[in-house]
């Protein structure tokens, strides 16, 4: 009896300890509403700098201007604070379709997405301080120099090569301890990748273990790195839960933005509108979907399209909303015959998982499960492609179907062991790093509270199909190499009914060389976008080389919409670098005018 009672006390102590830690953690993560908010009586004030969007670009730029400018700064954001889930890496996915996600859907896709409901892709975008930097998977990318040089050479952007961007990319990289690199001995999969690097040294492949914007097991986004340190500065005000609805341009003496119209809804969902005057610059950081949406809703864009919607034209810029690009992925599930360990439901429900995370910020909860990447940057004969290794064995059907928009049969074909809570394995993701397909962002009507029409137009270029097939073939070569042999891997080629004429046939499970027709059919049915949208206000066509809107002297765009071509990796750090560079131009102008602190 005494021993039993002792066990109960120990168990109770553990439970109370857990609850105490959770309460402290929750209090830390959920405390504070947005500070330094613009008061109602101030809402007719003018500001020197008005920044629209508190995502990666907006948070970074706000930090530099609040620290170093003598001007007043207003940061406007359509959402509020992110909550607990945004700080715990593995729980990132569960934020999608929540209050901090715009939850956009693409228009029905013509060339892809046939295994998705209505052939529409889910397009998550962050809504709140930090924007998509608080919703993404936190992966850091240092950039690939030759691809920046292609901006210079192909788009006549003489000052946007790698030589000009290298120092800003370096400054954008968080310093240790604000980064987490997945250790070599994290799992059997990372060890296999390390061995494969030596085995394939003769290839032009670049091997990298994942580098995360994580500190002590917690997300370390632009909010922690840039925005929070300046959030109480006297020259800064924030305006959360506010939607910018229109930009007003003045044609005299030259075209410039003079004010913006802002809408805020009260507790009864009634909207109050008011104007904010712009003294120096309006800086748009609303992202690749909503920056062009705001411009077009303001009458800045293609004249014929604006006329059809009855929007008064303020400025003709035909290429606003064009050139949308994004990476496109084909995931393949690979089961393992050994204990990885890999992410599965049993691992997540294991008390040690929580203990390790609470005590040291380590284990599955402390990263997103993307363990490494292999890239071929290509040459004259082969296009650049990437292969990503996601260490997940059992994929929860209800969770992933909800955020991916999969039809049930397509999901189960892709992840045939979804029902096995203890399944060990990984997902190998193949993608083209420099896709040629281009889409667009348009308007259904002029109201900013209606979602834009987003058409990524995935796989409209046959070159992207060939590039993705090359990535898949290389992924198979890696998985079937001697470096991976100890994992006892088995590639589960999806049995998609619409692709059955092309495979998989029995031999495909033994030689792992299914036909190109089958692989193309797969990617057109179960391929998914990477959530790396960019290009809709591109350098050289919509904005000039200093990111100023063509023909409008005091409006800049500082977000992923300015990227003329895809980034050969995750774009978040590149947007930080671009914002740092934009801040240097703005502050230099102040210095020349004698206004700098």
N, C-alpha and C positions, 0 to 999 in steps of 0.2 A: 504493500500500500504506500509506504514511504517513498519507494523508488518511483512508483507511478506518479505520485504527487510532485516529486522533484522534476520529472519529465514535463509535467504540465506547466510548472513554474518556468522552466527553461523555455518551453514553447511560447508561453505568454510573454516572457521577456523579449524573445525574438520578434514577436508580432508587434509589441508596443514600440520596440526599437525601430522597426520598419515604418510604423505609422508616424513616429516622431520625425524621422528623416524625411518622409514624404511631405509632412506638414511644413517643415522648414524649407524644403526644396520648392514646394508649391508657393509658399509665401514669398520666396526670393524671386521666383519666375513670374508670378502673376501680379506682383505689387505695382502700384502706380498707374494712374491713367496717364495720358500724354501730357507732359509738362509744357510750360511756357506757351500756352495756347493763346492765340489772338482773341482778345476779349471783344464782345459784341459792340461795345462803344468805339472800338478801334477799326471797325470793319469798313470805314470809308477812308482810311489812311492810305497814303501812297507809300510804296516801297521801292528802294533802288533796284533790288533784284528779287524777282518773283520766280520761284522754282516750282514746276508742276510735276509732282511724282516723287515719292520718297523711297524709290527703289535703289538699285545699285548706283546708277549715275547720280540721282538726286541726293542721296545721303552723302556720297563722297564729295560732291561739289559744295553742298551746304557746309560741310566741315571746313573746307578750305576758305570759303568766303566768310564764314562766321569768325574764324580765327584771325584772318589777315586783312579783311576789308574794313574800311570806315563806313561803308554803305550799310543800309538796313536790308535784312534778308527775310523773306517770307517763304516758308516751305509748305506747300499745299499737298495733302494726301487724301485720296478718296476713302481710305480705311483708317483704322485706329491702331492700337497695339496688337501685336501677335501674342498668343498665350503660351502656355506650358509646352504644348506639343512641338512648337517651332524650335525649342532649344535642345530637345532630345533627338539626336540624329536619326535613329531608326524609325521614329514615329512620324517623320516628315510626311510620308505617304498619306497618313490619315488626316492631314490637313486639307488635302485636295477635296474639292466640292464642299468645303466648310465655309465659315464666315470670312475667312481670310483668302479666299480664292474667287477670282472673277468667274471661274467655271465656264470658260468659253467652249463652244463647239465649232468645229470647222463646218463649212458647207459640205454637202455630200461630195465625196471625192470620185473623180472620173477614172483615174488610173490605179487606185490603191484602195485599201480599207474595206475590201469586199466582205471580210469576216467581222466587220463592226456594224453595230446597229445603225441603219440608214446610211452606211458608209461614211460616217462622221467621226472624226478624231476628237478626243478630249484634249483641250488646250488649256491647262492650268496656268494661271498668272497670279502672282501675289498681290494682295490688297491690304495695305497697312504699312506701317513704318518698316522699311527694309524691302518691301515689294517682293519680287520673286527671289531675291537673295535670302529671304526667310522661308521660302517654300521649296527651293531647289535641293539638290543632293550634295551641295557643299564641296564639290570637287574643284581643285585648283589646277589651272593649266598655265604654263609659263609662256606659251606662244611658240610659233614656228616661224623663224625669220624669213625664209624665202616666200612664204605666203603673204606676209606684209609687203614684201618687195613687189609681189604681183599687183597689189593695189596701185603702187607707184607706176608700174610699167603698163598695166592694162587700162587704167582709169585716169591717166595723166595727173596723178597726185604726187608731185615731185617731193613733197615734204611729209609723206606718210609711209616711207619705207621703214625697214627694221632699224636702220641707223637712227632714225628720229624717234622710234617707239621703244627701243630697248631700255632706256633709262626709266621711262614711265612704267613699263612692265615690271621692272625691278622694284620700283617704289610701291607698286600695287600689291606686291607679295607680302602677306603678313609675316612677321618675324616669329621665330621660335620664342615662346611656347605656344603661339597662336595657330600652329599648324600641327597636323597629325599625319605622319606617314605610316601606312600599314607595314608592320614589321615582316621580315622575310619568314619568320617562323610563326606567323599568325595562324596558319592552317596548312593542311597538306596541299591545298590548291596554290597558295602563295609559294610554297617550297617547289612545287612542280613548275611554276612560272619562272622561278629563279634558275632552275636546272635547264629549262628550255632556252633561256637567254644564252647560255653557253653552247647548247646543242645547235642553235640556229645562228651562231655568230657570223656565218657566211652570208646571211640574208641582210637586206636593208631594213630590218625590223628594229624598231625602238621599243624596248621593254621598260615599263614604269609601274612600280607599285603605287597605289592611289595615294594622293596627297590631298588632305581635307582641310577646310577652314574650321577646325575644331580645336577647342582649348579645354583641357581637363574634362573631356567627355561631353562638352557642351558646344552647340553651334556658335561659331565666332564669325558672324556675318558683318556686313558694312555697318549695321546698327551698332554693334559693339566696337568695331574698329574705328569708325569715323563719326557717326552721328551722336552717340551717347556722350562722348567727351565734350561736345560743344552745345548740348541741348539746352543749357541754361544761360548761354551767352546773351548779353543785354541787347545786342544788335540783331538777334534772331527771334522770330516768332514762328509758331507752327499752327497750321490750320488743318486738323484732321477731320475725317468724315465729311469732306467737302469735295464737290465735283466741279471742275472747271468746265463751263459749258460753251464759252465762246471767247475768241480773241478779237479785240477791236483794233483795226489798223487805221492810221491816219495818213492820208496821201500828201500832207503838206508839212514842212517843205520837201520832205522825201518820205517814202513809205516806211512806217515804223509802227510797232505795237504801242498803243497808248494805255490800254486797260484790258482787263479780263472780266468776264461775268462768271460769278461763282454761285452755286446752289447748295444749300444745306437743308436737310430734312429734320423736322422736329420729332418729338416722341409720338405725335399723331400722324406722322408721315406727310405732313404738309411742308412744302418746299418754300424756303425764303431765298430770294436772289439778291445779290448786291455786287457792286463793281469794286475792283481794286486797281488803282492807278500804278502804272509802271514808269519809274523815273529813268532807269538806265537800261536794264535788260530783262527780257522774259526768256527763261531757259526751260525747254520742254524735255522732261525726263520720264514720260509716261509709258515708254516701251514701244516695241515694234508694232503692236496692234493699236494702242490708244493714242500715241502721238499723231500718226496720220489721221486717225478718226477725228481728233480735235481740230487738226488743221482743216480737214475737209468740211466739218460741221461749221467752221468759221468762214467758209467761203474761200479757202486757200487750197487750190488743187486743179484738177482738170475741168476746164470750163464747161464742156458738153455734159459731163457727169453731174456737175453741180446744177446746171440748168434743168436737167431732168428731175432732180429732187426739189427744185424750187428754192435752192439756196442762193442768196445774193452773192455774186462773185466779188471778192475783195482783192484777190491776187491770183494770177494764172501760174500754176506750177503743175504741169501735166503728169509728172512722174511721182507725185505724192501717192503713197499706198502701193506702188508697183515694186517689183524686184524682191518680193518676200521669199526668203530662203530659210531652210531648216534642215538639220540632219534627219535621216530616216533609218530606222533600225529593224533588223530581223533577229528576234531572239530564238535561240534553240536550247531546249532543255537537255542536259547531260546528267544522267544518274551516275552515282559512284557506288562501288561495291565495298568501300571501306568507310570508316567513320572519319569525317572531314577535319574538324567539325564544320558543318555548314548550317545556315539558317533554316530552321524548320519549326513547326509549332511546338514540338517537345522542348527544343532548345529555349524558345522564348518563355515557356511556362516553367522552366527549371528555376527554382529559388536562387541557385548560384549565379544565374544571369543577372538578377536584380542586385544581389549582394556585391558582385564584382563591380557593377556600374555605380552603385551608391558609394562604395568604399574607395574606388580608384578611377572611375570614369572609363573603365575598359570593358571589353567584351562586346557582344553583338549590339547592345543598345548604344554603344559609343561611336558607331560609324554606320554608314548606310548599307554595307555589305558589298559595295563595289570594291574589289580587292586589287585589281590591276588592269593594265591596258597595254596592248601591243599595237603599234602604228607603223604603217608603211607610207612614207611621204611621197613615194612614187618618183617617176622620172619621165622621160620622153615616151616610154612605152606603156607604163602602167599608171593609173590614177591613184591618188592617195586614199587609203582606207584605214579603218580602225577596228579593233577587236577588243571588246570589254568583257571582263570576267566578273560576274555577279554571283557571290557564294550563297545561293539559296537552293535548298533541296525541295521543300514543300511550299508551294505557292498557294496562299489562301484564295479560294475561288471567289467568294463574295466580295472580298476587299479589292482584288485586282480587276475583276470584271466591272466593278463600279467605276473605278478611275480610268479604265482603258476603253470602255464602251464595247467590249467584245460581246459577240453573240456566244451563247453557251457552247455550242458544238465547236466553234473555232478555238475558244479558250481550252477546252478539254483535249482537243487535238494537239495544241501547243504544249500543254502541261499535263500529260496523261496520268501522272501520279500525284495530282493535286490533293487527292483524298488521303494520302499516306502521311500522317503527322510526324513520322520519324524518318522520312525519306532523306537520304544524303545525296547531294549533287550540286550542280551549279548551272547557271544560265550563261551561255556565250552569245554575245550580242555583236553582230556584224553591221558595219555602216560605212557609207561613202563619206569621206571627210570634206570633199569639195564638190558637193552635188551641183548639177547643172540645172535642175528643175527650178522654176521660178513661179511664185504665186502672187497673190495680191490681197490687199485689205480695202474693202469698200464700205459703203453706207447703205443701210436699209432706209433710213430717213435721217433728218438733221438732228435728232435728239440724242444727246450724249448718254442718256440713261438707257438707251437701247443698245444692245450688243452690236459691234461691227460685223460685217460680212467678211469672214476670214477664209481664204482659199489657199492652202499651202501648195496645192497642185503637185503633190508627191508623185514621183516616178513618171512624170510627164516626159522626161528625157530618157531615151534608151541608154544613153551613156551611164546613167545612174544605176540602171539594172545591171549592166556589165560590171560596173565597179563593185556593186554589192555582192555579186556572184564571186568576184575575185576575193573579196573579204571572207565570204563563207568558206571557200575552198582553202584559204590559209588557216582559218579557224579550225577546220577539220584536220588539217595537217598537224597543227599544234596538239589538238586533243588526242590524236592517234600516235603521237611521238613517244619515244621511250621515256622522255621526261615525265609524261603523264601516266605511264603504264601502271605504276603502283596504285593509282587511284581506281583502277579497273573501270574506266569510263565507258559509257554506252550512250551514243547520241540517239535521241528519240525523234526520228524524222516524223513530222506531224502528218497524220492521215486526214487531210482535208478533203471532203467529198468532192468539191469542185475541181480538185487537182488530181483525182484518182487516175485519170488517163495517163498522167505523166509520172506517177509514183506516189508514195514510196513502194517499190517492189521488194521482195524478200532479199534480193541480192544487195539492195541499198543499205540494209542494216549490217551487212558483213563487210562490203568494200567501201561504204560511206562515200560513194561517188554518184549520187543521183544526177539526173540530167539537168542541163541548164533550164529546160522548159519547166521542170518541176520546181526548181529554186525560184524562178521568176514567178510562177503561180503562187508559191508560198508568200513571197514578199508582197505581192499584190493583194493577198487575202489577210495575212496576219502581221504585216509590218506595222510599226508604230513610230510616230514622230518623237524627236528627242527633246522637245520643248526648248529649242534654241532659236526662236524666231528673230529675224533681223532683216535689214536691208530696205525697209519701206520708206526711208527718208535718206537715201544713200549719199555719201560723199561724192562730189563731182556731178551730181544730177539735181538733188534737192537742196543740199547744203554745200557751202563752199569749203575750202581747205581748212578754215578755222571754225567750221560747224555752224556758220551763220546761214540762216534761211536765205536762199537766193533771192535777191531783190528787196529784202527786208533787213534794215541795218541793225536792229536791236533784238532779234530773236535768234537763239541758238537751239540746236537739238543735241542733247548729250545722253544718248542711250543706244541700245543695240540697233535701232532703226538706221543708224548712219553707216553701218558696216556694208561696204559695197559687195563683198564676197563672204562666204562662210568662213568661220574660224575653224581651224583643224583640231578642235577640242572643245572644252567647255568655255563659253564666252564670258563668264562673269568677271574674271580677272582682267580681261581685255577692256570691258566697259569701265572698270575702275581706273585703268590706265588712261583711257580716253577722257574720263572726267577730271583726272589730275592734270592732263594736258590742257583741257578747256579752262580750268581754274588758273593755270599759269598765264594764259592769254588775257583773261579778264583782269587779273591782278596787275599784269604788265601795263594794261591800258590805264588802270588807276594810278600806277606809279608815274607814268608819263604825264598824267593830268595833275599829279601832285596830291592825290586823294588817299593814298595808301597809308595804313597804320604805320 
